[in-house]
């Protein structure tokens, strides 16, 4: 056998380790895949909110999700669904914008963005907006929110207050 066909044992082991590791590395979740997954969830959220469908939105959360809201912390999918049912009675016209996405691993993503909508108050319709952040985890072939945080930005100062 010619000399160039012989491979030293440590070099062969190195080649084998690299060959085995490559498929695992190739499966690493890309930022584009993560962004697409989060955007898909946002689209479902917005469509369900327009239909006042709290159950569909709640299904986007894990059983043990935590949702941090301006009114307090909700624990578990059932509590989140109940809160959404009440909130969707007075909230409409939601839009959600995705800003940042970070891959935490093959089974976790964090994302942030902004939201806006119309709140029906005793004094009429009030435009509201704020910021949100979420940690999504892989649940089989889908992604579900495990930690969801949002706030409501302060309304702009009125013209009277500016004088």
C-alpha positions in Angstrom: 0.0 0.0 0.0 1.4 3.4 -0.9 2.5 5.6 2.0 -0.1 8.3 1.4 -3.0 5.8 1.9 -1.9 5.0 5.5 -3.6 7.1 8.1 -2.2 7.3 11.6 -4.6 6.1 14.3 -4.9 9.5 16.0 -5.6 11.2 12.7 -8.2 8.6 11.8 -9.9 9.1 15.2 -9.9 12.9 14.6 -11.6 12.5 11.2 -14.2 10.1 12.7 -15.0 12.5 15.5 -15.4 15.3 13.1 -17.7 13.3 10.8 -19.9 12.3 13.7 -20.0 15.8 15.1 -20.9 17.4 11.8 -24.5 16.2 11.6 -25.2 17.5 15.2 -23.7 20.9 14.3 -25.7 20.9 11.1 -28.9 20.6 13.1 -28.1 23.7 15.2 -31.1 26.0 15.0 -30.2 29.1 12.9 -31.3 32.6 13.7 -33.4 32.6 10.5 -35.2 29.4 11.6 -35.8 30.9 15.1 -37.1 34.2 13.6 -39.4 32.3 11.4 -40.7 30.2 14.3 -41.4 33.3 16.4 -43.0 35.1 13.6 -45.3 32.1 12.9 -46.3 32.2 16.6 -47.0 36.0 16.4 -49.2 35.5 13.3 -51.2 32.8 15.1 -51.5 35.1 18.2 -52.7 38.1 16.2 -55.2 36.1 14.1 -56.6 34.5 17.2 -56.8 37.8 19.1 -58.8 39.3 16.2 -61.2 36.4 16.6 -61.3 36.8 20.4 -60.1 33.2 20.6 -58.3 33.0 24.0 -58.0 29.1 23.8 -55.9 29.3 20.6 -53.6 31.9 22.1 -53.3 29.9 25.3 -52.3 26.8 23.4 -49.2 28.7 22.3 -48.0 28.5 26.0 -46.5 25.6 27.9 -48.6 24.1 30.7 -46.3 25.7 33.3 -45.8 29.1 31.5 -45.3 32.3 33.4 -46.8 35.5 32.0 -45.6 38.8 33.6 -48.2 41.5 32.9 -48.6 45.1 34.1 -51.3 43.7 36.5 -49.2 40.9 38.0 -47.8 37.4 37.2 -49.9 34.6 35.8 -48.8 31.0 36.4 -49.9 28.2 34.0 -51.7 27.9 30.7 -55.2 27.8 32.4 -54.6 31.1 34.2 -53.2 32.7 31.1 -56.3 31.6 29.1 -58.7 33.0 31.7 -56.8 36.3 31.7 -56.9 36.4 27.9 -60.6 35.8 27.8 -61.2 38.8 30.0 -58.6 41.0 28.2 -59.9 40.3 24.7 -63.3 41.6 25.7 -61.9 45.1 25.9 -58.9 44.9 23.6 -58.8 45.0 19.8 -56.7 45.9 16.8 -53.6 44.3 18.0 -50.4 44.5 16.0 -47.2 42.8 17.1 -43.7 43.6 15.8 -40.8 41.3 16.2 -37.5 43.0 16.7 -34.7 40.8 18.2 -34.3 37.0 18.2 -31.6 35.1 20.0 -31.0 31.4 19.7 -30.3 30.0 23.2 -29.8 26.4 21.8 -31.7 23.9 19.7 -34.6 24.0 22.1 -34.8 27.6 23.3 -35.3 31.0 21.7 -35.7 34.4 23.2 -37.3 37.3 21.3 -38.4 40.9 21.9 -40.5 43.4 20.1 -43.3 45.9 20.4 -47.1 45.7 20.4 -50.0 48.1 19.9 -53.8 48.0 20.0 -57.0 49.7 21.1 -58.3 49.4 24.7 -62.0 50.1 25.2 -62.3 52.1 28.4 -65.4 53.7 30.0 -64.2 57.0 28.3 -64.0 55.4 24.9 -61.3 53.9 22.7 -57.7 54.5 23.9 -54.7 53.6 21.8 -52.1 51.6 23.9 -48.7 50.1 23.1 -45.7 48.6 24.8 -42.9 46.2 24.7 -42.7 42.4 25.0 -40.2 39.6 25.5 -40.6 35.9 25.4 -38.6 32.7 25.9 -39.9 30.0 23.7 -39.1 26.3 24.1 -39.3 23.5 21.7 -42.3 21.2 22.4 -41.9 18.3 19.9 -42.1 20.0 16.5 -43.6 23.2 17.8 -42.5 26.1 19.9 -44.4 27.3 23.0 -43.9 30.3 25.2 -42.4 29.4 28.6 -41.9 32.9 29.9 -43.8 35.8 28.4 -43.3 39.4 29.7 -45.0 42.6 28.5 -45.6 46.1 29.6 -47.7 49.0 28.7 -45.9 52.2 27.7 -47.0 55.4 29.4 -49.4 57.4 27.2 -47.9 60.6 25.7 -48.4 63.7 27.8 -51.5 65.6 26.9 -51.3 69.1 25.3 -52.6 70.6 28.6 -49.8 69.0 30.6 -47.2 70.4 28.2 -48.3 74.0 28.7 
